[in-house]
Amino acid sequence: MNNQFLSKESVTEATEMSNYIDVEEYDQHEEKHAYYVDMMAEMSRILSKHRGDDAKPCRVLELGAGTGIFTKRLAKIPNIQVVSVEIDVQCFQILKSHMRNHPSVELVRGDSCSYCQEAQFDYIVSSFADHHIKTEDKHRYLQNVWRNLQSDGLFIVGDEFLRLHDSNNHDDWEAALQDYHNHIIAIALEQGEEILANLERDALKSGLEQNGDFKISCSQYEEFLIQTGFAFERKKIGPLNRDDIGGVYVYWSRLPK
């Protein structure tokens, strides 16, 4: 199967992440983001464990593929077919360039909140992407995940979450956002990664302005999962030495039996 570059629902010129960061710099440097590689490794491990030793053929839907950082890992897994959905036009162009020689990956310009195929998927994955879904759209997004997922399938999410805070208290929410991003910025600067630190500053700015970045706490996210009907487990990837700033987590969720 050749890569298919499809436009869905008039998203031809849609932008999202490219509104507030340089996506080429993001593609080159984001993998050095604290806890990111370990998070993606854990997502892959959960998929592999659930799939079993026989590594039977399976179909994977990736929502919010971005520039393809996790897509490149999915493309290396034997005996799977991947559909990767991304709405941002600039991210999609980079994604295409990375996936040109990967016939097992189908690329779709589309909206993660509404993209749907008649044939359901064994796995749905999202890497550093769910926080780009507006809070008011989270339930609709998760309902769409439900529609696309096989009854015995798994929804695997790796993402960034804020510390526990009062989401109705603007000052507390803003402080929680600052706490998390400043932690990531400090690690980047310690590693001499000034471009990565600047990308994180841009992400913080977009979060404060509610322009494309909509991070929430684990408790808020879990409430959305429960409301939709998912059963879930989670693992914290980092930081493991403190609980006062939020962090990077992996969630894996199932439909009820």
PAKOL-840409 format. One record per residue: x, y, z of N, C-alpha, C in turn; residue in one letter. Coordinates in steps of 0.001 Angstrom, whole numbers, padded with zeros to 6 digits, always signed. Layout:
! PAKOL-840409
XYZXYZXYZA
...
//
This chain:
! PAKOL-840409
+000845-001188+000000+000000+000000+000000+000880+001238+000000M
+000654+002152-000884+001387+003409-000902+000804+004371+000122N
+001641+005286+000615+001118+006325+001502+000003+007080+000799N
-001058+007347+001511-002181+008091+000961-002264+009424+001684Q
-002273+010529+000919-002340+011850+001504-003740+012381+001256F
-004589+012298+002262-005997+012610+002106-006346+013891+002839L
-007277+014645+002288-007814+015820+002982-009209+015507+003459S
-009483+015751+004700-010769+015443+005302-011388+016714+005848K
-012670+016884+005592-013485+017888+006273-012896+019294+006155E
-012442+019650+004947-011960+021017+004662-010823+021432+005582S
-009868+020518+005820-008728+020865+006668-007507+021218+005832V
-007701+021506+004549-006582+021703+003634-005590+022746+004145T
-006075+023853+004677-005180+024901+005153-005195+025033+006673E
-005693+024027+007362-005809+024115+008814-004439+024177+009471A
-004332+024975+010521-003115+025038+011321-003485+024831+012779T
-002524+024350+013536-002720+024181+014970-001394+024474+015646E
-000521+023472+015762+000738+023680+016460+001614+024729+015781M
+001554+024808+014453+002393+025777+013743+001958+027215+013994S
+000822+027409+014676+000405+028763+015046+001314+029380+016097N
+001971+028529+016898+002680+029104+018038+004093+028574+018251Y
+004542+027592+017457+005943+027186+017542+006485+026947+016143I
+007796+026930+016027+008469+026588+014777+008479+025068+014680D
+007681+024505+013778+007524+023047+013756+008763+022339+013214V
+009567+023020+012416+010820+022402+011971+011792+022266+013144E
+011881+023294+013970+012714+023195+015169+012139+022145+016123E
+010821+022121+016236+010163+021107+017059+010562+019708+016597Y
+010487+019463+015300+010803+018144+014766+012246+017755+015057D
+013144+018721+015009+014566+018436+015202+014962+018278+016667Q
+014210+018923+017589+014670+018993+018981+013716+018379+020008H
+012453+018183+019670+011474+017798+020686+011760+016436+021305E
+012410+015562+020555+012685+014234+021105+013592+014291+022334E
+014296+015419+022513+015160+015591+023692+014384+016152+024887K
+013089+016391+024708+012215+016835+025806+012301+015824+026952H
+012405+016332+028160+012518+015457+029329+011406+014412+029348A
+011792+013151+029553+010893+012014+029734+010231+011524+028434Y
+010465+012207+027311+009734+011890+026072+010118+010517+025526Y
+011412+010246+025408+011849+008954+024848+011387+007811+025740V
+011509+007967+027051+011047+006919+027969+009537+006720+027854D
+008807+007803+027650+007357+007703+027478+007012+006902+026233M
+007667+007214+025114+007379+006488+023879+007765+005020+023988M
+008866+004732+024699+009274+003344+024905+008225+002584+025710A
+007645+003242+026715+006607+002594+027526+005346+002365+026703E
+004973+003321+025859+003817+003133+024984+004021+001925+024075M
+005209+001817+023493+005519+000686+022608+005504-000627+023377S
+006015-000598+024612+006046-001816+025426+004628-002301+025732R
+003739-001374+026069+002350-001750+026382+001673-002335+025158I
+001884-001718+023996+001303-002245+022761+001817-003650+022490L
+003120-003844+022615+003731-005148+022346+003231-006209+023317S
+003126-005858+024596+002657-006815+025597+001215-007221+025332K
+000372-006251+024999-001036-006552+024732-001182-007385+023465H
-000340-007129+022503-000395-007837+021223-000016-009298+021376R
+000917-009599+022279+001291-010979+022544+002478-011447+021733G
+002937-012655+022044+004144-013197+021432+003987-013487+019944D
+002757-013782+019503+002577-014163+018104+002651-012967+017147D
+002581-011738+017703+002672-010521+016886+001763-010617+015666A
+000498-010949+015933-000465-011099+014842-000684-009764+014135K
-001133-009783+012882-001385-008528+012162-002379-007655+012918P
-002139-006363+012912-003051-005462+013604-003079-004107+012912C
-004120-003352+013216-004304-002020+012659-004206-001003+013788R
-003437+000060+013552-003196+001082+014561-003625+002434+014005V
-004401+003176+014787-004772+004551+014468-003982+005479+015370L
-003174+006353+014757-002434+007351+015523-003120+008699+015367E
-003527+009275+016485-004223+010559+016479-003258+011663+016888L
-003228+012734+016088-002323+013832+016372-000876+013436+016140G
-000574+012983+014912+000759+012457+014611+001838+013527+014616A
+001456+014796+014502+002445+015868+014497+003401+015732+013327G
+004694+015829+013617+005712+015706+012570+006202+014270+012413T
+005651+013351+013190+005965+011939+012997+006998+011362+013936G
+007238+011985+015076+008266+011486+015999+007912+010083+016494I
+006672+009863+016902+006266+008513+017329+005899+007652+016124F
+005418+008274+015049+005061+007539+013836+006243+006743+013320T
+007440+007318+013388+008637+006625+012916+008867+005341+013709K
+008531+005347+014980+008663+004137+015785+007597+003110+015413R
+006377+003586+015202+005315+002664+014794+005656+001991+013467L
+006243+002751+012551+006544+002228+011212+007548+001081+011249A
+008324+000976+012315+009333-000080+012422+008774-001380+013007K
+007545-001340+013500+006959-002535+014109+006494-003470+012998I
+006914-004728+013024+006527-005663+011960+005041-005988+011977P
+004497-006201+010802+003178-006791+010636+002049-005922+011166N
+002180-004595+011047+001067-003728+011410+000804-002740+010279I
-000430-002271+010229-000826-001196+009325-001221-000004+010187Q
-000692+001162+009856-000895+002359+010660-001627+003414+009832V
-002616+004054+010445-003240+005246+009886-002895+006397+010831V
-002150+007378+010321-001714+008502+011148-002460+009766+010720S
-003143+010386+011682-003998+011541+011423-003353+012791+012010V
-003259+013838+011195-002714+015116+011647-003438+016241+010925E
-003808+017287+011675-004593+018380+011105-003742+019562+010646I
-002577+019770+011279-001789+020967+010982-001062+020805+009653D
-001234+021771+008753-000700+021652+007401+000824+021606+007387V
+001480+022380+008236+002942+022384+008250+003494+021110+008878Q
+002878+020659+009963+003286+019385+010557+003116+018249+009563C
+002008+018299+008810+001707+017224+007883+002753+017131+006779F
+003263+018262+006325+004285+018240+005292+005554+017556+005790Q
+005940+017826+007030+007110+017162+007614+006826+015683+007821I
+005637+015368+008305+005231+013973+008477+005351+013205+007158L
+004882+013803+006071+004985+013166+004752+006435+012873+004391K
+007311+013836+004663+008712+013652+004293+009344+012495+005060S
+008940+012305+006318+009482+011204+007118+008924+009846+006687H
+007704+009818+006193+007020+008553+005930+007039+008142+004461M
+007807+008835+003650+007799+008577+002212+008147+007141+001860R
+009005+006520+002645+009451+005156+002346+008886+004134+003318N
+007726+004425+003863+007092+003506+004806+005687+003153+004311H
+005574+002152+003451+004275+001816+002853+003247+001279+003839P
+003661+000901+005057+002697+000396+006039+001946+001525+006735S
+002324+002780+006437+001709+003930+007112+000896+004738+006109V
-000382+004902+006413-001272+005765+005627-001416+007094+006349E
-001218+008183+005640-001284+009511+006246-002581+010202+005852L
-003215+010825+006836-004514+011463+006630-004490+012865+007212V
-004819+013864+006394-005088+015197+006927-006497+015160+007495R
-006622+015229+008785-007939+015129+009389-007948+015585+010827G
-009136+015632+011393-009386+016096+012749-009559+014877+013656D
-008747+014798+014708-008811+013660+015620-010162+013530+016324S
-010891+014635+016414-012193+014603+017085-013289+013992+016217C
-013041+013849+014920-014117+013377+014048-013683+012312+013042S
-012377+012091+012859-011941+011088+011883-012448+009708+012282Y
-013037+009013+011332-013606+007697+011655-013572+006817+010411C
-013240+005557+010604-013309+004557+009555-014372+003528+009913Q
-014936+002902+008887-015933+001861+009128-015305+000668+009832E
-014082+000301+009415-013363-000793+010068-012636-000251+011291A
-012880-000862+012444-012289-000361+013684-010832-000808+013816Q
-010137-000214+014784-008708-000436+014960-008436-001274+016208F
-007344-002036+016146-006912-002828+017305-006294-001938+018372D
-005618-000888+017924-004976+000051+018846-005180+001476+018354Y
-005385+002380+019300-005371+003814+019010-004325+004423+019921I
-003423+005215+019341-002323+005783+020119-002279+007284+019932V
-001756+007959+020938-001604+009414+020890-000392+009781+021728S
+000596+010421+021099+001852+010751+021760+002037+012263+021804S
+002023+012839+023027+002171+014280+023220+001170+015058+022364F
-000056+014553+022237-001035+015190+021352-002362+015497+022022A
-002755+014710+023022-004080+014914+023603-004235+016297+024229D
-003133+016888+024686-003254+018219+025309-003492+019321+024277H
-003499+018972+023004-003871+019948+021973-005380+019950+021715H
-006102+019028+022341-007566+019005+022238-008142+019974+023265I
-008962+020910+022810-009574+021860+023735-010341+021109+024820K
-010321+021657+026026-010973+020989+027154-012443+020731+026860T
-013107+021688+026217-014528+021506+025920-014766+020463+024830E
-013708+020058+024116-013834+019033+023071-013358+017658+023529D
-012859+017558+024763-012274+016301+025230-013275+015144+025171K
-014509+015398+025609-015500+014316+025639-015831+013864+024218H
-016001+014805+023308-016276+014456+021906-015115+013674+021306R
-013906+014072+021636-012711+013377+021164-012688+011930+021659Y
-012939+011744+022950-012900+010395+023510-014043+009530+022981L
-015176+010133+022719-016262+009385+022081-015840+008902+020694Q
-015077+009726+019986-014595+009328+018674-013573+008194+018783N
-012726+008246+019803-011817+007133+020065-012618+005854+020267V
-013663+005956+021065-014538+004802+021342-015092+004229+020041W
-015557+005096+019145-016143+004637+017873-015127+003892+017011R
-013872+004290+017104-012844+003722+016238-012156+002479+016810N
-012409+002163+018068-011649+001115+018758-012407-000206+018786L
-011688-001285+018434-012253-002631+018560-012638-002895+020016Q
-013600-003781+020219-014091-004053+021574-012997-004591+022494S
-012011-005296+021936-010915-005819+022743-009628-005032+022523D
-009758-003833+021965-008591-003023+021644-008083-002213+022819G
-007053-001429+022563-006409-000640+023608-006138+000771+023080L
-006410+001752+023937-006153+003167+023649-004975+003582+024511F
-003835+003913+023879-002591+004184+024595-002202+005650+024392I
-002079+006366+025480-001786+007805+025443-000556+008105+026274V
+000375+008823+025683+001482+009397+026440+001360+010904+026372G
+001371+011575+027535+001147+013020+027476+001663+013702+028737D
+001538+015032+028719+001964+015892+029814+000741+016338+030618E
+000868+016294+031939-000255+016644+032803+000204+017596+033907F
-000700+018485+034285-000411+019441+035343-000633+018813+036711L
-000087+019450+037724-000363+019026+039103-001834+019253+039423R
-002282+018658+040504-003634+018884+040981-003830+020369+041280L
-004926+020920+040769-005201+022340+040978-006701+022578+040823H
-007131+023759+041213-008529+024150+041053-008676+024786+039673D
-009275+024055+038739-009383+024553+037366-010294+025767+037252S
-011096+026010+038277-011963+027190+038281-011297+028419+038897N
-010109+028220+039425-009338+029319+040017-008215+029670+039044N
-008346+030814+038377-007391+031164+037318-005966+031215+037836H
-005752+031770+039004-004401+031902+039539-003787+030533+039825D
-004595+029635+040379-004091+028289+040690-003768+027534+039403D
-004650+027642+038406-004407+027005+037109-003138+027551+036456W
-002978+028876+036474-001809+029491+035857-000529+029072+036565E
-000585+028986+037889+000582+028558+038650+000938+027113+038327A
-000074+026256+038167+000166+024857+037824+000829+024736+036462A
+000367+025542+035516+000949+025534+034176+002410+025993+034227L
+002664+027059+034969+004021+027566+035105+004926+026537+035785Q
+004416+025884+036823+005212+024897+037562+005715+023800+036630D
+004812+023276+035806+005206+022176+034928+006207+022645+033871Y
+005860+023686+033135+006719+024113+032037+008076+024609+032534H
+008107+025294+033651+009385+025777+034168+010304+024621+034555N
+009721+023524+035007+010512+022323+035305+011155+021784+034023H
+010384+021696+032953+010912+021182+031686+011947+022141+031100I
+011684+023440+031203+012641+024437+030710+013964+024326+031469I
+013894+024158+032783+015114+024064+033595+015953+022860+033181A
+015315+021737+032909+016057+020547+032474+016717+020801+031123I
+015989+021420+030206+016550+021720+028888+017778+022624+029009A
+017700+023640+029858+018827+024557+030027+020010+023864+030678L
+019748+022969+031622+020826+022202+032247+021562+021357+031218E
+020844+020908+030204+021436+020071+029151+022021+020903+028020Q
+021946+022220+028133+022469+023092+027101+021599+023162+025862G
+020316+022825+026010+019383+022781+024876+018543+024055+024853E
+019140+025155+024380+018454+026445+024386+017261+026446+023442E
+017389+025809+022265+016258+025773+021322+015091+025015+021941I
+015383+023906+022587+014331+023131+023246+013672+023954+024349L
+014467+024700+025103+013918+025561+026159+013001+026613+025557A
+013401+027184+024419+012562+028188+023764+011269+027580+023245N
+011322+026367+022732+010101+025681+022302+009146+025505+023480L
+009722+025187+024631+008887+024996+025820+008310+026321+026299E
+009070+027394+026175+008544+028719+026515+007371+029079+025603R
+007506+028732+024313+006409+028990+023371+005178+028161+023738D
+005399+026911+024173+004275+026065+024585+003590+026638+025822A
+004388+027150+026766+003818+027785+027962+002986+028991+027571L
+003512+029818+026682+002783+031001+026232+001456+030605+025581K
+001478+029580+024743+000243+029149+024082-000749+028589+025092S
-000233+027958+026152-001122+027466+027199-001768+028593+027979G
-000961+029586+028333-001499+030730+029067-002526+031485+028235L
-002310+031533+026921-003237+032223+026025-004371+031329+025548E
-004304+030026+025937-005304+029041+025478-005387+029049+023948Q
-004219+028950+023347-004096+028968+021897-003376+027707+021439N
-004101+026591+021445-003538+025352+020923-002983+024406+021956G
-002752+024858+023167-002186+024009+024217-003123+024053+025420D
-003666+022891+025775-004745+022866+026781-004476+021762+027803F
-003342+021851+028485-002979+020824+029452-003923+020841+030656K
-004200+019652+031177-005052+019497+032351-004352+018564+033337I
-004944+018385+034507-004371+017480+035506-004786+016043+035215S
-004105+015105+035852-004484+013693+035720-005917+013469+036195C
-006290+014113+037288-007646+013896+037814-008696+014394+036838S
-008442+015517+036179-009380+016013+035168-009473+015043+033993Q
-008313+014568+033526-008290+013650+032396-009020+012356+032740Y
-008778+011851+033934-009418+010607+034340-010926+010759+034463E
-011365+011933+034845-012810+012186+034896-013417+012093+033499E
-012721+012626+032501-013199+012504+031122-013235+011042+030683F
-012203+010277+031030-012183+008855+030671-013354+008116+031308L
-013600+008387+032577-014689+007715+033302-016039+008109+032719I
-016216+009389+032433-017476+009852+031851-017749+009188+030506Q
-016699+008949+029736-016866+008308+028429-017109+006820+028568T
-016643+006223+029663-016881+004809+029899-015648+003940+029855G
-014467+004539+029729-013238+003775+029649-012786+003281+031027F
-012237+002071+031046-011463+001589+032190-010003+001847+031866A
-009209+002282+032835-007861+002721+032502-006857+002356+033587F
-005590+002331+033178-004447+002250+034068-003482+003349+033653E
-002540+003678+034543-001584+004730+034210-000241+004431+034839R
+000797+005030+034259+002149+004937+034813+002816+006293+034656K
+003400+006776+035730+004140+008033+035644+005543+007757+035118K
+005962+008560+034145+007286+008417+033565+008280+009364+034234I
+007844+010567+034565+008725+011482+035257+008071+012849+035447G
+008580+013619+036428+009649+013261+037358+009155+012298+038434P
+010003+011375+038831+009605+010371+039815+009945+010779+041243L
+010671+011873+041386+011114+012279+042724+010287+013403+043329N
+009201+013800+042628+008354+014855+043184+006952+014774+042579R
+005967+015222+043363+004562+015139+042955+003889+016504+042898D
+004684+017573+042941+004104+018902+043068+004108+019699+041769D
+004477+019062+040651+004546+019825+039396+003857+019117+038241I
+003172+018010+038495+002623+017232+037389+003712+016401+036757G
+003575+016111+035451+004610+015313+034807+004117+014621+033556G
+004935+013695+033083+004638+012921+031886+004141+011536+032322V
+002995+011132+031764+002352+009867+032116+002005+009093+030847Y
+001863+007787+031023+001274+006935+029992-000004+006341+030553V
-001088+006466+029801-002382+005866+030118-002694+004794+029091Y
-003262+003682+029539-003817+002719+028597-005227+002370+029052W
-006156+002495+028104-007590+002429+028411-008278+001388+027530S
-009309+000793+028113-010075-000250+027423-011555+000083+027444R
-012270-000487+026489-013726-000421+026526-014228-001394+027587L
-015361-001128+028199-015891-002041+029214-016267-003381+028605P
-016062-004439+029382-016409-005790+028878-017895-006028+028982K
//
